[in-house]
Amino acid sequence: MRVFKTLVTLPTSILFGLLLFATTTVQSDVHSEYPNSVVGQRHMVSSAHPLASEAGHAVLEAGGTAMDAAVAVQFMLNLVEPESSGIGGGAFLLYWDAQQQKLLTYDGREKAPTAATPEYFFADNGEPMKWSEAVPGGLSVGVPGTLMLLETAHKAHGTRQWANLVQPAIKQAREGFRVNTKLANSIAAAAERGLTLFDSTRNYFFNEDGTPKAEGTLLVNDEFADSLTLIAANGSAPFYTGPIAESIVAAVKTETNAGIMTLDDLASYEVIQRDPVCFPYRAYEVCGMGPPTSGGLTMGQMLTILSSFDLPAMGPTAESWHLYIEAAKLAYADRGMYMADADFVDMPEGLLNADYLAQRTALIDPQKSMGKATAGTPPWDEAKLYSPDTQIEKPGTSHFSIADQYGNRLSMTTTIESGFGSRVMTRGFLLNNELTDFSFKPEKDGQAIANRVEGGKRPRSSMSPTIVMQDGQPVLLTGSPGGSRIINYTTQSVIAILDWGMDPQDAVAMPHIVNRNGKTDVEEGTDATDLIPALEALGHEINVRSLTSGLHTILIKNNHLYGAADPRRSGVALGK
């Protein structure tokens, strides 16, 4: 079997974190099975920043649950990776409760203001705005859900005092943290994309002379510390009905693209527990989130289609990647046609129907690309109700996975949508631009688009927090940021570990090949480019480009935990 060698190098922060971990990890001869992953027996956390992983690891060391650790991790990520996630955004959480022996999912996705209409993103000329025009300002801000998700899930699954879990981020915000390479590059790149439009954001991320804060700069955030102090003492109440809520509503009234969010919109927000989307894949059961994210269903279609092919025997070859690309096209075609917030849109119950997916599988020619796929007709009386949505989400997200000593397992993807969200900052944190995940066009050819804007609706997402089960127990926690490519990244990690037997660290670092029912993206600077001639010979159109995933994965095997952190980010896995 050929395993790709990635040319992506580990950041210094990851190497430091791995050295730090080496002083606490339990070493075992079992570790030789996966020599590149971090190994533990009691607990493990993998996140996108060393300080966040350290905060979660400290909670686990003190006897906290996976959910206790998640609270500390998310607040720290908000501080040190502000461009990607935070309390100004939304999240999806999968939680395996070991005591209940039950998988629970929490939907903390942002919502459109109640007064929003399908023409929400129309310009004065009566035509939909361009995506880049709609992002900066309050118009793109959805009602945030991350904080309420944390509070709701912590009440159900936490054992440590809420206030104590917030303290590490408060302390770090007041002392400051050093800007790392990723954040410095992100600030510089966003300078021309609206990051300097608003005073509070510009003053925080740029120097007085207008230059972006550079790597190594000490960044202090007393405003965020003050917000967290309120939240530590009072939970989410100040955010949804108190002084922070008032600041959010005022902040979205920007001169550029003023928003319409109200205090009532914030006060009425609710986290929803939904049924997980689970489906068989070889000897496993793969579980993810259902709508309003398309992640679980689209992964379900892709993996069910691919289960008809012997990927384990093929390995990561041009032959297997061709099949993967074709499966992705078929699944993304259905995604664009049917998937949206199920509280507003009747979706086909047959999207994971075995007979239907067998029909879709039959469309794949192992010797030739099908070109662009069209949506199928799942078993459903109204399968022709909608028109395809072509809205593409932009990457600006984070993922973390946590396993505790009690057998609880957690997979959480968290976001403010594109990098730096709406570019609007209040009380020390950024607000999302999640509403730009909606289709700007409400209909096409006289048919409604499922993912159109509606008041109180949650925009379709691609976030794919995943927990793989075997014999009724979790064996793999995984997920990634990456906009609409998240589904590809997460699916590839599942295939690499379960089908190709890769070391989890090698699996998250392996080069990406991505298709969203168009041209195929191949990750630049990696061995994946060696496959381009073979893929082109099969009829695939290729783009070579940067593909910045952020997979954070934990494999549970033989009573050991194997943690992996994507080297394309600044993260680290820590455990004991």
N, C-alpha and C positions, 0 to 999 in steps of 0.2 A: 504494500500500500504506500502510495506516495503522499507525504504530508508536506504542505506548503511551508516554506520558511519565510516569515515576515521580515521585512526590512525596517519595520517601525521599531524605534529604540525606546527603552524604558526611561521615563523622566527621572531625574535625581530624586524627586519626592517619593516615587514608588520604591526606588532602591533603598532609600532611607527607611521607609516604612517596613520593608521586608527585613532589613537588618534589625530594626526595633522588635519586630515580631519574633525573630529567631531566639530572643532571650526568654520568651514566654511559651513558645509552642511546645506541644508534646511530640517528640520525635518517635518514630516507629518504623519497623521494617516494612509495614504496609505502605509507608510513604514512597517507597521506591517504585510503586506502581504508577504514581503520578509525581515524578520528581520536580516538576516545575511549578506545582501548585503549593499553596500554603496549607499545612495540615493541622488539624486539631481534633479533639475528641469531645470537649464540653460545649464550646460555642465558637461562632465565626461571624464576622461582619465584613462585607465587601462593599465599598462605596467609592465615589468619584474624587475624594480628597482625603489625604492622610489625617487631617484634623477631624474630619467627620467620622472616619473609621475609628480613630482613637477615642472620640467621645462615646461612640456606641460600644466599643470594646470595654471601656471603663464601667459602663452600666452593666454589661454582661458579667464582668469580673465581680461586681458587687452583688450579684445574684438577681439582677433584673431580668425581665422577660424580653423576648424579641421585640415586643411592642414598646416596652420602656426604652429600649435602645433606639428604636426607630424615631421616637420623639427627639432624642438628643441628636441623632444623625441629621434629621431634616432641618432643625433649627441651625445647626452648624453649617450645613450646606448652603442655607439661605445667606449666611454671612460670607463664607469663603468662596462660594461658586454662585454669586448673585445673578449671573447672566443666564442661569439654567433653571432654577427652581426657587421656591420659597412660599411664604404665607400669602403673597400676592397672586398666587396661581392655583393650580388644581392638581389632583393626583388620583391614581387608582391603586388599591391595595388588595393583595391576596394574603390571607392569614390562615395557616393551619393551626388550629387549636388542639394541642395534644390531649388535653384533659377531656374535651368533648369528642375527640376523634372526628373533627368536622372542618371542612374547608369553607371559609367565609370570605366574601368579597365586599369591599367598600368603595362606593362611587363618590369621589370628591371632585368631580369635574365641574368646571365653571359653567355658569348659566348666562343666557342672554337676559338683559333687563326686561321686565314685564311688558314695557311699552314698545319693544322692538317689533318691526314688521318685516316681511320678506324683502322689502325694498330698502332695508337698513343701510346697505353700502352703496346706494345709488348716488351719483354725483348730481350736481345742479342741472346737467344736460340730460338727465333721465337715463343715463347709462351706468352700469356698474363701475365702481372705482377700480383702479389698478391695485394689486395687493400691496405694493410698496408704498402707495399713497395712503392706504387705509391704516397701516400699522401704527405710525407714531401718533400718540394722543389718546384721549379718553374714549373715543368711539370704539376702539378695538378691545376695550377692557370688559371681560366677563366677570360676573360675581364670583369671587374666589372661594374655593372649597377646601384647600389643603389644611388650614388650621382646624376647621371643624372636623375633618376626617381624623386628624391626629387625636383630637380630644375625644371623639366618639369611640374610636378603636381603643384608645388608652383606657377609657372607663370600662370597656369590656374585657381587655386582655392585659392591662398593666397591673403591676403590684407596687411600684415605687411612686413616691409623691411626685405629682406633676411639676411642682415648683422646682424641685431638685433637678429634674431632667432638663429644664430650661437654663439652669445656671451656667453650664459650660459655655453656651453661646453668648450669654450676657457678659461673662468674664472676658471671653475672647474679643468681643466687640469693643469693650472699653480699653483693653490692652492693645488691640490691633493685631493684624496678621499681615504677613508678607505676600504681596501680589506674586502669584506664580506665573509660569510661562503662558499657560492657557488663558488665564484671565487677562494678562497684559496684551496678548495677541488679539483677544476678543475685543477689548476696549479700542485698540488701534483700528481694527477692521470695521468697527461699528461707528467710528467717528463721522464717516460720510453717510451713515444710514440712520440719521436722526438722533444719535446719542447725545448730541450737543444742543438739541432744540430747547430743552427745558432746564431751568436754572438748577434745581435740586440734583438732577442727574449729572449735569455738566460739572457742578461744583464737587461732586463726590468722586467722579471717575477721571477728572482732568485737572491738571495743574493750573495755577493762576495765569500762566502764559499761554494756555490753550493746548498744551501738549498732553497726550494721554499718560496716565500713571504707568510707570515702567515696572518691569519685573524687579522684585526686591523692595519696592516701595512699601512702607508700613501704612496700612489702611486702617484707620480707627473709625468706628461707626457708633457714636454715642446715641444718635437718634434711634437706631435699631435696638440698642441696649435698653433705652427707655421704653420702647414698645414692648419688648420682651419682658421687662419688669412688670408692666401692667398685665401681660398675658400670664406670667408666672403666678401672679397673685389672684387673678380673676378668671383664668381660662379664656375661652373664646369670646366672652360677652363684650369686652371693650371693642373687639374687632367687628362684631356684627350689629351691636346696638349701642355702642358707646363712643368715646372720643376718637378711636381709630377709625370707626365707621364714618364719622363726620369728616375726618381728614380724607378718606378715600373718595367720598362723594364730591368733596371740594376739588380734589386733585384731578378728577376726570373731566372737569369743566375747563379743559384746555382751549387756548385760542385756536390751535391747530386740531381739527377733528374733535370737537367737544363731544363728550359722552352724555348719556341720559340715565345712568344708573342713579337710583334713589336709595334713601335710607330703608325704605320698605323692601327694596330688592335684597339688601343685605340681611335685614332682619328675618326675612322669610326663607333664607337658604336652608336646605336640608341635605345631609349626607344620606345616601340610599344604599341599603344592603341589597345586593342583587344575587341571583343564582349564578354560580360559576358556569362557564362554558367548558365542558369536558368532553373528550373524544378519545377513542382508542388509537394508539400508534404502536404497532408491533406488540411487544410484551408490556407496554406501558399505557397509562392514561394521562394525557396532557390536559392541563386545566389552565384557563385564562379568564379574562374579563369579557363580559358581554357588552352590548351597546349601552351607552353611547360610544364606546370605543369599538373599532372594527378589528382590533388586534386578535382576540380569541377566535372569532369566526373565520377570519382570513387565514390565520395559522392553521385552524382546523381543516379548512379546505385544502390548503397546500400539503399538509402532512398526510391527510387521508388519501389524496391523489398519489403522493409519492410512496405510500405504503404498498402500492401495487408493483413497485420496482425494487430490485435487490440492491439498494444503495450500499448496504454493508459490504457486499462483495465488490462493488465497483470502486469504492473509495472516492476521494475528491478528484475525479478525473473530468475531462471534457465531456465524457458520456453522461456522468451523473449531473454535472452542472447544467447541461442542456435540458435534462428532464426537470431539474429544479426551476430553471428559467421558465419553461413552458407551464409548469404548475402555478408559478407565481402570476403569470399573465392571466390565467383562467380565474384565479382567486381574486386578483385585483379588479378584473372586469366586473365580477359580481359585487365586490365591495363598492365600486363607484355607482352601481345601479341601485342597490338595495339598502345599504347599511347607513344607519343614522340613529338618533336618539329614539329608542323603542317606546318611550313614553309619549311620543308625538307621531311616530311613523309605524304603521303595521308592516312588519317585515316577514318575509317568507319563513315559515317554520322548517322548510326543507333544505336550507342552505348546507346542512351537514348530513342530509339524507344519503345513505349509502348507495342506493340505486342511482340517484341523481349524480353523485360524484363519480360513480362508475361510468356514466355517460360522458361526463366531462373528461375523465381520464382517457377515454377512447379517442378523444380529439388530438391526443399527443402522438406525433410521429417521431420515433426515436432517431430518425435520420434527417429530420428537416424542421426548421422553425415554422410555426404557424403564423408568424407575423404578429399583428395585434389581435388579441382575443376579443370576442364579443361576450356580453353577459348571457348566461343561460336562463332557462325557465325552470326554477325549482318548483317542487310540488306546492302550489299555492294558487288560490282562485284569482288573485289580483296581481300576478307577476309582471304585468306590463304597465303598472300604474305609474312608474317613475322613469325619469330620464337620467342618463349618466351624469355624475358629478366629477369634474376634473380638478377640483380644488386640491392643491398640494400643500401639506403642512411643512413648515420650515423647522429645522432642528434647533432646539433650545431647551433641552430636557435633561434629566438625570435619572439614574436607577440605582437602587441598592437592594442587597439581599442579606438576610440575617437569620441565623439559627441559634437558639439558646440551649442551655443545659437541660431544660425540661421537655424538649422535643417539639417546641413550637417553632414554626418556620414562616418566614415572611418574604414576600417579593413585592416591591413598591416602585412604581414609576411616577415621577413627579416633575412638574413643568411650569414654565410661564410662557410657553410656546416658542417663538423665535428668540434668538439671543437678545437678552435685555428686554424682552417683552415689548410693551407699548412705549418704552423709554420714559415712562412717567414714574416718578419716585415720590413716595410720601412716607414720612416717619421712619426713614431708613431702609425701606424695602421697595423693590420694583413691583409694578402692577403688570399683569399679563396682557397679551394681545390675542387671547384665545378665540375671540369672536371671528377673527380672520380665518379660522378653520371651517367656518360655514361656507357654503356656496354663495358667492355674491349674486349669481343669477338664480332667481326663484323657480324658473321653469325653462324648458327647452322644447321646441316643436309642439307647444301646447300642452306638454305634460310636466307636472310638478317634479322638482328635484328633491329627493328625500332629505338631503342635508341642507335645505334652504333655511334661512333665518326665520325663527318664530319666537315670540315673547315667552320667556321662561324655559326655552329649549336649551339642551346641552349640545355643543357642536361635536360632530364626529371626530374621533381621535384615532390614532394608530398605536397608542401606548399598549404594550403587550407584556405586563408582568405575568410571569408563568411559573407554575409549580407542577412538576411532573411526578406522578404517583406510580408506585408499583406495589402490588399486594396490599393496597390500602394505606400505604405510607409514602410520604414525600421522599423522593430520591434526587431531585434536581430543582434548584431555584435559579431563575435567570430572567433577564430583561435588559433593555437598552434604551438610550435616547436615540434620536436621529430622524425626527419628523416622520414622514410617510415611509421611510426606509426602515423604521423600527421593526416592522413585521418581518422583513427579510433578515435583519441582523439576529433577531431572537430565534427565528426558525433555524437559521444556520447553526446557532450555538447548540440547539437541541440535536440536530442531525450529526454535528461533529462529535458530540459527546456520546450519544446513544448509538448511532449507527457506525461511526468511524472509530470509536473507542479512544478518542483523543484525551490526553491530559487536559483538564479544564482550562489551565492557563494557555496551553497551545490553542485550544478551541476558541477562546475569546480573542486571541491575537492573530488568528489565521486571516489571510486576505479575504476581502469581501467581493462577491459577485452578486449584483442586485438587479432585479427587474420589477417595475411597477406597471407593467403592460405598455411598454414602449421600448425605447432603446435599452440595452443592457449596460449597466455601469460596472466597470472593473476597477478595482482599487489600484491607484498609481503607486509606483515604487515597490511593488511586491511581485512575488512569483506568479500571482494570478495572471499577470500580463502574458506569461508564456502560453496561456491557453487561448489567447485571442485568435490566432490563425485557425485553430480547430473549430472554435465557436463561429467564426465568420464563414467557414466552409459549410456550416450547418444552416447558414442564412441569418445569423444574428447580427444586428447593427450594434456597434460597440462605442461607448464613451469611456475614456480613461480619465479618472478623476479622484480627488480626495474623498474618502468615505469614512467620516469620523464617527464611529460608533462609540459606545460607552458601556459595554457589557460588564455586568458585575454578577458573578455566578458562584453558587455553592453546590457541589456534588456531595451527596450523602451515600456512603458505600462502606460496607464492612465495619460499621460502627465508628467510622471516621468522617470528618468534614474536610472537604477539599475546596479551598477558596481561591478565586481567580479575579483579577482586575484588569480591565482592558488597558493596554499600554498606550492607546491613543488619547487617553485622558490622564489625569494626575492621581488616580486612585490607588488604593491598596487594600488587600485583604488582611485582616488581623483576627487571631483566634487563639484558643488554648485547648 
